[in-house]
Amino acid sequence: MLALEVKGQGSEVKVGVRACFDPRPLTFDLGAVVHSPAVPRYPDSAVFYRDLTLDYPVIVRGEGCWLYDDKGERYLDAVGGAFVVNIGHGVREIADAMARQASRIAYVNSSAFTHEAVEELSTLLIERTPAFDKAYFLCSGSEVTEAALKLARQHWLARGEPTRNRVIALKPSYHGNTLLALSASAREHYRTYFGDWLVDVARIPAPDPYRCGCGGSGRNCANCSGDVLADTIARLGANTIAAFIAEPIGGSSSGAVVPNADYWPRVREICDRTGVLFIADEILCGAGRTGTWTAIETWGVAPDIMTLGKGIASGYAALSAVLTTERVIDPIVQSGKSFVHAQTFSHHPIACAAGVATVGYIEEHRLVERCAEMGRVFHGKLSGLRGLPHVGDIRGRGLLAAVEFVADVDTREPFARSEQFAERFTNAARAGGLIVWPNIGHVDGERGDTIMLAPPFVVSAAELDELTQRFSSALEATVGSAPVRSLGASTA
């Protein structure tokens, strides 16, 4: 179908059309773009911005894969905000569902009541992830990581095994910004500030086909085969390990790394043999992002606990979920205890209504299948970036991808951190109307420059062409620029 494009303001407004995938009737509020009032910046604004040194564009509208600011500029959102906006911006059906829920009941205390939205959403998610029996809802990925780890601990306490109090995680990894979630993450620049407050977590190297001598095959390689997990459990003692937590496909910390076909089955076998609970963090890679509802299902593996977030409400509400089995929960129930992780906004009615509407919208429009289809187109177009200056690796699955930049393509030597290559690229991309996600430090905790891409599932082939064109232009501008103060690389 055709979509209306408006750029500029006042007497300089230009109107055009473009092709896009969008099943909704076209609507547009011209006044929202043309007449948006000026917004003050720090220190004049009362907002405590994430980065107080930056001049943020003021976004006034979103549609599909596009964002529009108060000056009439448009941006191709090539990362769905923060790997969140799976169904695209501006889907009225989700807003309407939230409004209907708010008009009936906006909030109830989940320790005293249940409600229709949480019951329906639980059923929908369990139907799509049949390895699980129960769902627990919170707001953010950090919160459900905390909940998942606490659930694992309470499982072992209820079973009379209190020595199982340790966690194993991958390095690099990222699981959230609250202190227990951050403890499980391997982000060295965060530890500079909060190291004294973090719990000790055992770490094993994450598989990295691009940088490992085995090429990711796992042959004679403990890291890429998963054997390093068995070695670590044996060294620490299985009776001390509560859980192993990992993203099935790497997120922003490792840059969309996809392990080999034997890795997760081997991890599952190790956890079964040693009794360690396996927590799959699918906050970023789940909810259809990699072309299947969950990323790990392509390996034929089911974890004991799974975390979901981001895409399950596509950013229309703050919503995340812990999925687990009766086998994990039953010891807690039989001990006469309840799950000790109460939060004010758990099972929030409006957030759950947004989740019901989003999951229903994904199903109705077959967007997971479309993600798989467009993922193949996406990676085909990204392959055209190979051979450009400093492009070392392109990897991922579905509509999740990473481009790793290196100082020397032949030796795979990373840039010195002083070059700020990922940050400079991100600035150049934004200046060219392309929004990407920068990541640093995956090589050795300091060095490593990767750009993450995760467009909404409604992205068209023409928009993917535009994405790669703008990416190429941003790279050309970055290669010709010098290090400057810029957008900080971060995590999702």
C-alpha positions as CSV (number, residue, x, y, z in Angstrom):
1,M,0.0,0.0,0.0
2,L,1.0,3.7,-0.1
3,A,1.9,5.7,2.9
4,L,1.9,9.5,3.2
5,E,5.2,11.3,3.9
6,V,5.3,14.8,5.2
7,K,8.5,16.7,5.8
8,G,9.3,20.2,6.9
9,Q,7.1,22.8,8.7
10,G,5.2,26.0,8.2
11,S,5.2,27.0,4.5
12,E,7.9,24.5,3.7
13,V,5.8,21.3,4.2
14,K,6.4,18.7,1.5
15,V,4.0,15.8,0.9
16,G,4.8,12.6,-0.9
17,V,4.0,8.9,-0.8
18,R,6.0,5.7,-0.3
19,A,5.3,2.0,-0.5
20,C,5.1,0.1,2.8
21,F,3.7,-3.0,4.4
22,D,1.0,-1.9,6.8
23,P,-2.5,-3.5,7.1
24,R,-4.0,-0.5,8.8
25,P,-6.0,2.3,7.3
26,L,-3.7,5.4,6.8
27,T,-4.2,8.2,9.3
28,F,-2.1,11.3,9.9
29,D,-2.2,14.2,12.2
30,L,-0.5,17.1,10.3
31,G,-0.8,19.4,13.3
32,A,1.3,17.1,15.4
33,V,4.3,17.7,13.2
34,V,3.8,21.3,12.1
35,H,2.8,22.9,15.3
36,S,4.7,21.0,18.0
37,P,5.9,23.5,20.7
38,A,9.6,24.0,21.4
39,V,10.9,21.6,24.0
40,P,13.6,22.9,26.4
41,R,16.9,21.0,26.9
42,Y,19.0,20.4,30.0
43,P,19.6,22.3,32.2
44,D,16.4,24.2,31.2
45,S,14.3,21.1,31.0
46,A,13.0,19.3,34.1
47,V,13.8,16.0,32.5
48,F,16.7,13.9,33.9
49,Y,17.9,12.7,30.5
50,R,19.8,9.5,30.0
51,D,22.7,11.5,28.7
52,L,22.6,15.1,29.9
53,T,25.1,16.3,27.4
54,L,23.1,15.4,24.3
55,D,20.6,17.4,22.3
56,Y,17.8,14.9,21.7
57,P,15.4,15.2,18.7
58,V,11.8,15.5,19.9
59,I,9.8,12.7,18.4
60,V,6.2,13.6,17.9
61,R,4.9,10.7,15.8
62,G,5.7,7.2,14.7
63,E,4.3,5.1,11.8
64,G,5.5,1.6,10.8
65,C,9.3,1.7,10.7
66,W,9.5,5.5,10.8
67,L,9.8,8.2,13.5
68,Y,9.1,11.9,12.9
69,D,10.4,14.8,15.0
70,D,9.1,18.2,15.7
71,K,11.2,19.7,12.9
72,G,9.6,17.5,10.3
73,E,12.7,15.2,10.0
74,R,12.0,11.5,9.6
75,Y,14.2,8.6,10.9
76,L,14.2,5.0,9.8
77,D,14.0,3.1,13.1
78,A,16.3,0.3,12.2
79,V,16.4,-1.1,15.7
80,G,12.8,-0.8,16.9
81,G,13.7,1.7,19.5
82,A,15.7,-0.7,21.7
83,F,14.8,-4.1,20.0
84,V,11.2,-3.4,21.2
85,V,8.8,-2.2,18.5
86,N,8.2,-5.6,16.7
87,I,4.8,-4.7,15.2
88,G,5.8,-1.2,14.2
89,H,4.9,2.3,15.4
90,G,1.4,3.7,15.4
91,V,-0.8,0.6,15.6
92,R,-4.1,1.9,16.7
93,E,-5.5,-1.4,17.8
94,I,-3.1,-1.7,20.7
95,A,-3.8,1.8,22.0
96,D,-7.6,1.1,21.7
97,A,-7.2,-2.2,23.7
98,M,-5.3,-0.3,26.4
99,A,-7.9,2.4,26.6
100,R,-10.7,-0.2,26.9
101,Q,-8.9,-1.9,29.8
102,A,-8.2,1.5,31.5
103,S,-11.9,2.4,31.3
104,R,-12.8,-0.9,33.1
105,I,-10.1,-1.3,35.7
106,A,-6.6,0.3,35.4
107,Y,-5.0,-1.3,38.5
108,V,-5.5,-4.0,41.1
109,N,-3.2,-5.4,43.7
110,S,-1.9,-8.7,42.3
111,S,-1.5,-10.1,45.8
112,A,-5.3,-9.8,46.3
113,F,-6.9,-10.1,42.9
114,T,-6.6,-11.5,39.4
115,H,-8.2,-10.1,36.3
116,E,-9.2,-11.0,32.8
117,A,-6.2,-9.4,31.0
118,V,-3.6,-11.3,32.9
119,E,-5.5,-14.6,32.6
120,E,-5.9,-14.2,28.8
121,L,-2.3,-13.2,28.3
122,S,-1.0,-16.1,30.4
123,T,-3.0,-18.5,28.2
124,L,-1.8,-16.9,25.0
125,L,1.9,-17.1,26.0
126,I,1.7,-20.7,27.3
127,E,-0.1,-21.8,24.1
128,R,2.8,-20.4,22.1
129,T,5.5,-21.8,24.4
130,P,4.0,-25.2,25.3
131,A,7.1,-26.3,27.3
132,F,5.9,-24.0,30.1
133,D,2.9,-24.0,32.4
134,K,2.8,-20.7,34.2
135,A,3.6,-17.0,33.5
136,Y,4.4,-14.2,35.9
137,F,4.3,-10.6,34.6
138,L,6.4,-7.5,35.5
139,C,7.5,-4.4,33.7
140,S,11.1,-4.6,32.5
141,G,13.7,-7.1,31.4
142,S,15.8,-6.3,34.5
143,E,12.8,-7.1,36.7
144,V,12.1,-10.5,35.2
145,T,15.8,-11.4,35.3
146,E,15.7,-10.7,39.0
147,A,12.5,-12.7,39.3
148,A,13.9,-15.7,37.4
149,L,17.0,-15.9,39.4
150,K,15.1,-15.5,42.7
151,L,12.7,-18.3,41.5
152,A,15.6,-20.6,40.9
153,R,17.0,-19.9,44.4
154,Q,13.6,-20.4,46.0
155,H,13.2,-23.7,44.1
156,W,16.3,-25.1,45.6
157,L,15.6,-23.8,49.1
158,A,12.1,-25.5,48.9
159,R,13.8,-28.7,47.8
160,G,16.1,-28.6,50.9
161,E,19.3,-27.8,48.9
162,P,20.4,-24.4,50.3
163,T,24.0,-24.8,49.1
164,R,22.8,-24.3,45.5
165,N,23.2,-20.5,45.6
166,R,25.5,-19.7,42.7
167,V,24.8,-18.6,39.2
168,I,26.8,-19.2,36.0
169,A,26.5,-16.8,33.1
170,L,28.2,-16.1,29.8
171,K,30.9,-13.5,29.1
172,P,30.1,-11.2,27.4
173,S,26.5,-11.0,28.4
174,Y,23.8,-8.6,29.4
175,H,20.7,-9.4,31.5
176,G,19.6,-6.1,33.0
177,N,20.5,-3.1,35.1
178,T,19.1,-3.9,38.6
179,L,21.8,-5.2,40.8
180,L,21.2,-9.0,40.6
181,A,20.6,-8.8,36.9
182,L,23.7,-6.7,36.5
183,S,25.6,-9.2,38.6
184,A,24.7,-11.8,36.0
185,S,25.8,-9.5,33.2
186,A,29.4,-9.1,32.0
187,R,29.7,-5.4,31.4
188,E,33.0,-4.2,32.7
189,H,32.2,-0.5,32.4
190,Y,29.3,-0.9,34.7
191,R,31.4,-2.8,37.3
192,T,33.6,0.4,37.5
193,Y,30.7,2.1,39.3
194,F,28.8,-0.8,41.0
195,G,31.3,-3.6,41.4
196,D,31.3,-3.4,45.3
197,W,27.5,-4.0,45.2
198,L,27.3,-6.9,42.9
199,V,26.9,-10.6,43.7
200,D,29.7,-13.0,42.6
201,V,28.7,-14.8,39.5
202,A,30.8,-17.5,37.7
203,R,31.4,-16.8,34.1
204,I,32.2,-18.9,31.1
205,P,33.1,-17.6,27.6
206,A,30.3,-17.0,25.2
207,P,30.5,-18.9,21.9
208,D,31.9,-16.5,19.2
209,P,32.3,-18.0,15.8
210,Y,33.9,-14.9,14.3
211,R,36.7,-14.8,16.9
212,C,37.2,-18.4,18.0
213,G,39.8,-20.5,16.3
214,C,37.3,-23.3,15.7
215,G,35.1,-20.9,13.7
216,G,32.2,-21.7,16.0
217,S,32.2,-25.4,15.0
218,G,32.8,-26.6,18.5
219,R,35.4,-29.2,17.3
220,N,38.0,-29.6,20.0
221,C,36.7,-26.3,21.5
222,A,35.2,-26.2,25.0
223,N,33.8,-22.7,24.5
224,C,31.9,-23.3,21.3
225,S,30.8,-26.9,22.2
226,G,29.4,-26.0,25.6
227,D,31.8,-28.3,27.4
228,V,33.2,-25.3,29.3
229,L,29.9,-25.3,31.2
230,A,30.4,-28.9,32.3
231,D,34.0,-28.1,33.3
232,T,32.9,-25.1,35.4
233,I,30.1,-27.0,37.1
234,A,32.5,-29.8,38.0
235,R,35.1,-27.4,39.3
236,L,32.6,-25.5,41.5
237,G,30.5,-28.5,42.5
238,A,27.0,-29.1,41.1
239,N,25.6,-28.9,44.6
240,T,26.5,-25.2,44.7
241,I,24.9,-24.1,41.3
242,A,21.3,-22.9,41.3
243,A,21.1,-21.9,37.6
244,F,22.8,-21.1,34.3
245,I,21.5,-18.1,32.5
246,A,22.1,-17.2,28.9
247,E,20.6,-15.6,25.8
248,P,20.0,-18.3,23.1
249,I,21.1,-15.8,20.4
250,G,23.4,-13.0,21.6
251,G,21.9,-9.6,22.3
252,S,23.6,-6.3,22.4
253,S,26.5,-7.4,24.5
254,S,27.9,-10.0,22.1
255,G,26.2,-8.8,18.9
256,A,23.7,-11.3,17.6
257,V,26.0,-14.3,18.0
258,V,24.4,-17.5,16.8
259,P,25.9,-20.7,18.4
260,N,26.3,-23.9,16.4
261,A,23.6,-26.6,16.1
262,D,25.0,-28.7,18.9
263,Y,25.6,-26.0,21.5
264,W,22.2,-25.6,23.2
265,P,21.4,-29.4,23.1
266,R,24.7,-29.9,24.8
267,V,23.9,-27.2,27.4
268,R,20.5,-28.8,28.1
269,E,22.2,-32.3,28.6
270,I,24.7,-30.8,31.0
271,C,22.0,-29.1,33.1
272,D,19.9,-32.2,33.1
273,R,22.8,-34.3,34.3
274,T,23.9,-31.9,37.0
275,G,20.5,-30.7,38.1
276,V,21.3,-27.1,37.3
277,L,18.3,-25.0,36.2
278,F,18.6,-23.5,32.7
279,I,17.3,-19.9,32.3
280,A,16.9,-18.7,28.7
281,D,16.9,-14.9,28.5
282,E,14.7,-14.2,25.5
283,I,13.9,-10.6,26.5
284,L,15.6,-9.3,23.3
285,C,15.7,-12.3,20.9
286,G,12.2,-13.7,21.7
287,A,8.7,-12.8,20.7
288,G,9.3,-13.6,17.1
289,R,12.5,-11.5,16.6
290,T,14.6,-14.3,15.1
291,G,11.8,-15.7,12.9
292,T,10.3,-18.2,15.4
293,W,8.3,-17.3,18.5
294,T,11.2,-18.2,20.7
295,A,14.8,-18.2,19.5
296,I,15.8,-21.5,21.3
297,E,13.0,-23.6,19.8
298,T,15.0,-23.9,16.6
299,W,17.5,-26.1,18.6
300,G,14.7,-28.4,19.8
301,V,15.6,-27.4,23.4
302,A,13.3,-26.2,26.3
303,P,14.8,-24.3,29.3
304,D,13.4,-24.6,32.8
305,I,12.7,-20.9,33.0
306,M,12.4,-18.3,30.2
307,T,12.3,-14.5,30.4
308,L,10.4,-12.5,27.8
309,G,10.0,-8.7,27.4
310,K,10.4,-5.9,24.9
311,G,8.5,-7.3,21.9
312,I,5.6,-8.9,23.8
313,A,3.9,-5.5,24.1
314,S,6.0,-3.9,21.3
315,G,6.7,-0.9,23.4
316,Y,3.1,0.2,23.8
317,A,3.3,-0.7,27.5
318,A,6.1,-1.7,29.8
319,L,5.7,-5.5,30.0
320,S,7.9,-8.5,30.7
321,A,7.3,-12.1,31.7
322,V,8.8,-15.1,33.4
323,L,7.6,-18.4,32.1
324,T,8.3,-21.6,33.9
325,T,7.0,-25.1,34.6
326,E,5.1,-26.8,37.4
327,R,8.2,-28.9,38.1
328,V,10.0,-25.7,39.1
329,I,7.1,-24.2,41.0
330,D,5.7,-27.3,42.8
331,P,8.4,-27.6,45.5
332,I,7.7,-24.0,46.6
333,V,4.0,-24.8,46.7
334,Q,4.5,-28.1,48.6
335,S,6.7,-26.3,51.1
336,G,3.7,-24.1,52.0
337,K,5.6,-21.0,50.8
338,S,4.7,-18.4,48.1
339,F,7.0,-16.8,45.6
340,V,8.9,-14.0,47.4
341,H,9.1,-11.3,44.7
342,A,6.1,-9.0,45.1
343,Q,6.1,-5.8,43.0
344,T,3.6,-3.1,42.9
345,F,3.0,-3.3,39.2
346,S,3.2,-7.0,38.6
347,H,0.4,-8.4,36.5
348,H,-0.7,-4.8,35.6
349,P,-4.0,-4.8,33.8
350,I,-3.3,-2.2,31.2
351,A,0.1,-3.6,30.4
352,C,-1.4,-7.1,30.1
353,A,-4.1,-5.8,27.8
354,A,-1.4,-4.3,25.6
355,G,0.3,-7.8,25.6
356,V,-2.9,-9.5,24.6
357,A,-3.5,-7.1,21.8
358,T,0.1,-7.3,20.6
359,V,0.3,-11.1,20.6
360,G,-3.1,-11.2,18.9
361,Y,-1.9,-8.6,16.3
362,I,1.2,-10.7,15.6
363,E,-0.9,-13.8,15.2
364,E,-3.6,-12.1,13.0
365,H,-1.0,-10.7,10.6
366,R,1.3,-13.7,10.7
367,L,4.2,-11.4,11.6
368,V,6.5,-14.1,13.0
369,E,6.3,-15.8,9.7
370,R,6.8,-12.5,8.0
371,C,9.9,-11.9,10.2
372,A,11.4,-15.1,9.0
373,E,10.7,-14.3,5.4
374,M,12.0,-10.7,5.6
375,G,14.9,-11.9,7.7
376,R,16.2,-13.8,4.7
377,V,15.8,-10.7,2.6
378,F,17.4,-8.6,5.3
379,H,20.5,-10.7,5.6
380,G,20.8,-11.0,1.8
381,K,20.9,-7.2,1.6
382,L,23.3,-6.8,4.5
383,S,25.7,-9.2,2.8
384,G,26.2,-6.4,0.2
385,L,28.0,-4.5,3.0
386,R,30.8,-7.0,3.1
387,G,33.9,-5.6,1.5
388,L,33.2,-2.1,2.7
389,P,35.9,-0.5,4.9
390,H,36.2,-2.0,8.4
391,V,33.3,-4.4,8.0
392,G,34.6,-7.5,9.8
393,D,31.5,-9.7,10.3
394,I,27.8,-9.6,9.7
395,R,25.7,-12.1,11.7
396,G,22.3,-12.8,13.2
397,R,19.1,-14.5,12.5
398,G,15.7,-13.2,11.3
399,L,15.3,-9.5,11.8
400,L,18.2,-9.3,14.3
401,A,21.6,-8.6,13.0
402,A,25.0,-7.1,14.0
403,V,27.8,-5.6,11.9
404,E,31.1,-5.8,13.6
405,F,33.7,-3.2,12.7
406,V,37.4,-3.9,12.9
407,A,40.5,-1.9,12.4
408,D,42.0,-4.6,10.2
409,V,39.7,-7.0,8.3
410,D,42.4,-9.6,7.6
411,T,43.6,-9.9,11.2
412,R,40.3,-9.0,12.8
413,E,42.1,-6.6,15.1
414,P,39.5,-4.4,16.9
415,F,39.7,-0.6,17.0
416,A,41.4,1.0,19.9
417,R,38.7,2.3,22.3
418,S,40.0,5.8,21.8
419,E,38.7,5.7,18.2
420,Q,35.1,5.6,19.4
421,F,34.2,4.0,16.1
422,A,30.7,2.6,17.1
423,E,29.7,5.9,18.7
424,R,30.9,7.9,15.7
425,F,29.0,5.6,13.3
426,T,25.8,6.0,15.4
427,N,26.1,9.8,15.2
428,A,26.6,9.7,11.5
429,A,23.7,7.3,11.0
430,R,21.4,9.5,13.0
431,A,22.4,12.5,11.1
432,G,21.5,10.6,8.0
433,G,18.1,9.6,9.3
434,L,19.0,6.1,10.4
435,I,18.6,4.9,14.0
436,V,20.9,2.0,15.1
437,W,22.2,0.5,18.3
438,P,25.9,0.8,19.2
439,N,27.7,-1.7,21.4
440,I,31.3,-1.7,22.6
441,G,33.5,-4.0,24.6
442,H,32.5,-7.5,23.4
443,V,36.1,-8.4,22.4
444,D,37.9,-8.0,25.8
445,G,35.6,-5.9,28.0
446,E,36.9,-2.7,26.5
447,R,37.5,-3.1,22.8
448,G,35.0,-4.2,20.2
449,D,32.7,-2.0,18.0
450,T,29.4,-3.5,16.8
451,I,26.3,-2.0,15.4
452,M,23.0,-3.8,16.1
453,L,20.0,-3.7,13.7
454,A,16.5,-5.0,14.5
455,P,13.8,-3.3,12.3
456,P,10.1,-3.9,13.0
457,F,8.5,-7.0,11.5
458,V,6.5,-4.8,9.1
459,V,9.6,-3.5,7.3
460,S,9.4,-3.7,3.5
461,A,12.1,-4.8,1.0
462,A,12.2,-1.1,-0.2
463,E,12.8,0.0,3.4
464,L,15.6,-2.6,3.8
465,D,17.2,-1.2,0.7
466,E,17.0,2.3,2.2
467,L,18.4,0.9,5.5
468,T,21.5,-0.5,3.8
469,Q,22.0,2.6,1.7
470,R,21.9,4.8,4.7
471,F,24.2,2.4,6.6
472,S,26.7,2.6,3.8
473,S,26.6,6.4,3.8
474,A,27.0,6.5,7.5
475,L,30.1,4.3,7.3
476,E,31.6,6.5,4.6
477,A,31.1,9.5,6.8
478,T,32.5,7.7,9.8
479,V,35.7,6.6,8.0
480,G,36.3,10.2,7.0
481,S,35.7,11.7,10.5
482,A,37.7,11.9,13.7
483,P,36.7,10.8,17.2
484,V,34.3,13.2,18.9
485,R,32.1,13.3,22.0
486,S,29.1,11.3,20.8
487,L,26.1,9.0,21.6
488,G,27.3,6.6,24.2
489,A,27.3,2.9,23.3
490,S,25.0,1.0,25.6
491,T,23.0,-2.1,26.2
492,A,19.4,-3.0,25.8
